[in-house]
């Protein structure tokens, strides 16, 4: 666990952030002493892990209820249920949203029932659910980043997977000069993608200073990343299609976008949306800022959180730990849900080590296993990240459109996020 986030930080989040927001402890499917647990989420395959649990734990059955994804109303539904006193015990929550749930007073501290599980997970993963001595969920998956690239395009233009970001630029120049209809990659305006790159560069967007938050969207590391991509965008060496748009997907499926800098779950995106490109893709480690470097970023990941008011927190923590560590559950989640496991033991399972036909038989998880081990464990998300993420995407979308400075855009994002924090009553360190 990152050692800088201790003591005062726990008090900062659990007391200052959620003052006046916590429920009275009533409600939830465990109210009244029932052993039955309800679990809200949206990921395909979760229901099968629940069924596996129920088959061997008849005294503490879990009912899985599918709800909209967090960003499409799922989180608001959870917050409303907590405030009404009828929330489920268990909920699927993205790492980036854990601090927001804390700010809403929506999570139960399960440290008495879960602290022994810490050794099952990477430092990075555990750091996303723990604050000082308190624990608010069990990690399920992480999103180590790597470089997906088109082998056929690289062969056609005599390119090699770049080991450094400088080599990435050189390859982009060579590709563009050879055939302007091709681009090396697509610049994303999404905060979580950009945050992974900042983490790889050694930066942090959110830290604590005493009893205050320190926000670092304008940090030197952030601006280093911004300046790098501004150069590529300004020279039209990369595309700027809106992520997830038809144009973005067409660029990947056609090969006109030669690489994708993305997390492990990008493998599933390509498999589902670029079926005609089977066997043309491969995975390489992320380019490094310095030759010989090994740093990696992370984009995504989630936890099974225990919501405020759960009266069976011990049983909820037991199930959540089991779901993330049991070999049969993990085999299901890797195969059906498409996760990359947060539990280090899960990375030794056959399902996480087999050749992947779509990638020409490459054992792509070897690359992600190395990346996961080299993700900076200090990285933390801050509260109100949904709002901050929207601010980031809107600001960078405008910068791409009007050609304004990416570095200056980070300054504006910094000012807006800090102002939003102060409106929420959060203390900001100068």
N, C-alpha and C positions, 0 to 999 in steps of 0.2 A: 504494500500500500504506500502511496506517496506520503512521505513523512511531513511535508509542509502543511497538510490539511488535517490538523489535529486540534484537540482542546477547544479553543475559542471558536473554531469553525463549526463544531457541533452545536455549540450554544447559539452561534449566529443563525444557523438555519433553523434549528428546532425550536428556538425560543423567539428570536426577533422576527423571523420571517413568517411564522405561522401564528403569531399572537392574535388572538381573537378569531382565528379561523377553524380551530379544531372542533371536532364534534364532541359530544358528551360521553362517547364510548358505547352508546347504545346502537342497536341495529345490526345489520349485516345478516347473512344467512346463518351465522353461528349464534345469533341472539336466542336466548332461552336455553342455551346449553347443548343444542343439537350438534352432532358430530359431522353433519353434512356440510360440505364446502361448495360454494359456487365460484366459478372462474370465468371472468369475462376477457375475451380477446378476439382476434380476427385471423390469426395465422393458420393457413391450411396445415393439417397434420396434428395440431394440438389436441384435437378430439381423440385421436388414436392413442396418444400418450396417456391421456386421461383414462381411456378404456383399459390400457395396460395396468395402470395403477389400481383401478377399481377391481380388476380381476384378482389381484393379490392383496388388496386392503379393503375388504368388505365392510369393516367397522368404521372406516372414515371415507366414504364415497365422495367423489368430486363430480360436479355437474358442470360441463363446459357450455357456455352460452356465447354464440357468435354475435358480435356487435360491429358497427362500422369501425374502420381504422381510426387511430387516435386523431389524426389530422382532419378527418372527415366527420367528426362529431363524437367519436368514441371517448375521448378524454373528457369532454364536457358532460357526457352521460355519466361518467364515473364521478366527476366532481359533484354533480347534482345529487347522485345517489348517496355520496358521503354526507352531504349537507342535510339530506332528508332522513339520514339514519337507517337506510336500507341498502347499503352498498354490499357487493359480494366481498368475500374474504380475499380473493385472489384476482389479479389483473395483469394483463400484458402491458408493460410500459417501456417505451424506448429510453435508453440511457440519457438522451438529451432532455427528456421530460421529467426525470426524477426530481431535480431541484424545483421545478414548477409544482409538482405534486406536494413537495414539502412546503412550499410557499402557500399552498391552498389548505394546508393542514390535513392532507388526504392520506398520509401513510402511517403505518403502525411500526414502531421499533420492535424488531424481532431478534435483536442481538442475543437475548437469553436462550433462544432456540436455534440460532443459526451461526453464531460465531465460530463454532467448531468446523464449519464448512469452508472457512476461508482458504485453507490449504488446498482445496480442490480446484481453485481457479487461479488464473493469471493475476498478477498484481493490478494490471490495467482494469480487468473486468471487475475485481472486487472493489476497486477504488470508485467505481461508478455507482455502487449501492451502499457504500459505508461512509460515515461521517464521524470522525473521532471514534468513540466506542459504540456508536449506534449503527444498526443495519436495517435497511428498509426493503430488502428484496433479495432474490437469488439470481445471479446472472444466468442468462440462457445462451446468448450468442454474442460474438464480437464481429467487427467488420474490417479486418486488416486489408490494406490497400496494396495493389500491385499494378502492373502494366499488362493489359490485354492487347495483343497485336495480331494483325493479319499476316500470317506467314507468306501467303501468296503475293501480297502487295510488297512486302519487304524483299522477297526474292526477285520480283519483277524490277524493282528499282535499286537492287544491290544495297539494301540497308541491313543493319544489324541492330538487335535490341540495345538501346542506349543504356550505358552504365551510369551516366551522369546527366544532369539537366542540361549542361553545356552540349553534350553529345545529342541530347534530344532536340535542341535548337538546330544543330548542324544537320541532323536527319530531316527536320521539318523544312529547312532551306533547300536541301537537295531534292526532296520530294516535290516541293512546290515548283522548283525550277524545271524539273523533268516533265511534269504534267500538272498544270494549275488546277485541273479538275479534282485533284486529290488534296487532302489536308491531313496533317499528322494526327490531329485529335480535335476534340471539341472542348472549348472553354466553358465551364459550368458556372452559373451565377448562384448555385445553391450553397448555403453557408456550411452545411455538413461536409460537403466535398472539399471546400476551401479550407475548412477547419482541420481536416485530415492532413492537408499539405502543410499547414502552419505547424501542426504538431510534429510532423516529420522534420521540419526545420528547427525544432527546439522551442517553439513558442507556446504560450498559454493564453487563452482568451479570458479565463476566469480564475482568480486566486483570492485568497483572503489575507487581510492585513489587520491583525488584532480582531476587532469586532466589525470590520468593514470589508466590503468587496473591493477588489482591484480588477478593473475591466481593461482588457488589452487588445481590442480590435486594431488599435493603431500602433501596436508593438513593432519593434524593428524586424522581427521575424515575419510578421504579417505583411509588412511593407516590402520585404525582400521577395516574398511569394508574389505579391501584387505587381511589383515592378517587372518580375520575370514574365508573367503572363501578359502584362500590358504590351511588352515588346512583341510577343507572338501575335497578339490580336491586332495591334497597329499595323504590322507588316502582312497581315492576312495570311499568316502561316498556319492558323488554326481556324476552325469553324466556330460560330457563336450561336448555333441553333439552341432554342429553348429545350432544356433537358426534358425528356419523355415525349417531346412533340413528334409528329409523323416525320418531319424532316430529320430530326435527331436519329430516330430509329432507322430511317432509310439510309443515312450516311453510314451507319454501322453495318447494316445488312448488305449493302452494295460494295463495301470495301473502300468507298471514297473517303471515309474517315478511317484512317489506317490503324489507330490505336484508341483505347479507352483507358484512362487512368481511373481506376475504380476499385471498390471493395469486392470481397469474395462473392457477394451476392450478385455481382454483375454477370457471373457465369450463368445463372438462371435467367437473367434478362436476355442474354444473347441466345441461349438455348430456345427460349420461347418465342423470341421476336425476330430472330435471324436464322431460321431453320435451314434456309438454303446455303448458309455459310458453314455448315458442319464440316469439321476437319480443317478449316482454313485458319482457325484462331489458335493462339497459344498464349501462355502466361509467362511473364518474366518479372523479376523483382523491380520495385520502384526505382527509377533513376535517383541518384544521390547528388547532394550538393557538392560533395568533395569525393574525388576518386578514392575507392576503397571503403567508403562509408557503408553502413548497414541499417540506417534508421528507416522506420516505416511509420505510416500514419494509419488512422482508423476512421472509418466512415460507417456509422451505424452500430447496432447492437441493442440488446434489450434485456429486460429482467422480468421475472415473475414477482410482482410487488404484492405486499399485504396491505390492504386498505384500512384506513382508520375505522375503528368500531368493530373489527373482527374479534369475536370472543373465543375463537379457536385458533389463535395465532400460532400456538405450538404445532398443531396439526397442519395448519397452512404452510408453515415453514418446512415441516417434514416433507409435505408433498412437493413444494417448490424445489427443495434440494434434490429429492428423488428424480423429479422430471429432468433436471439439468445434469444429473450424474449417472443415473441408471443406464447400463449399456443398451438395453432394449429400447428404452425411451430415446436415448441419443441416436441409436441407429435409425429409428423412425424419423426423428427431427432432421437428421442430416439428409436422409433419402427423400422424405416427403415434403418437409417444410423448406429444405434447402439451406439450413443454418450452417455456420461454422461454429463449433461448440466453444463456449467460454470455459468449460471444464477441461483442464489439461489432459485428463485421462481420455476424453472423447476423441482427441486427436490421434490416438493410437488404434482406434477402431478400424476394422477393414473398410467400412463405409467412407471413412475420411482419408483413405490411403489408396483407393483403387484407381486405375487408369480411367479417364473420362472419355468416352467415345467421341463426344462432340468436339473435344480438343485434340482429336487425332490420337487418342490413347495416352496423352500426357497425364502424369500424376500431378495435377495442378495444385493439389492441397499441400504438396511439399513446399511450394513457394509461399503459400499463405501461412503454413506452420512457422516458417522462418520469420515471416513478417509479424505474426502475432507475438513472437518472442521479443521483437525489437520495437514494439510500440511503447511510446513514452508513458509510463504509468502515472505521471503527475497530471495528465490532462483531466480536467473536470469541466462539466457544463455548468452554467449559471442558471438561476431562476428566470422565469419569463422568457425561456429560450424560443418558444413558439413565436412570440412577438419580435424578438431580436432576429430570428431567422427570416421573418417576413421583411423586416427592415433591411437586412443584408441583401436579400434577393431583389427587392425593389430598387435599391440604390445601385447595385451592380448591373441590373438590367438597363437602367437609365444610362450608366456610364458606357456600357457597350454600344448603346444606340447613339448617344451624342458625342462619343469620343472623349469624354472627360477623364481626368486623371484617376486611375485606380487608387493611388496613394491618398489623394484628396478624398476619394469616396470612403476609404477606411476612416479618415478623420471625421467625416459626417456621420458615419455609422456609430463611431465611438461616442460622439456628442449625443446622438439620439438615444442610444441604449442607456447611457449614464442618466440622461434626463428621465427616461422611463423608469429606471430603478428608483430614482428619488421620488417620483410620483407614487411609487409603491411603498415608500417609507423605508427603503433600504439604504443603509449607510455606505457611501462610496469613498474610498481612500483616494487622496489627491496624488 
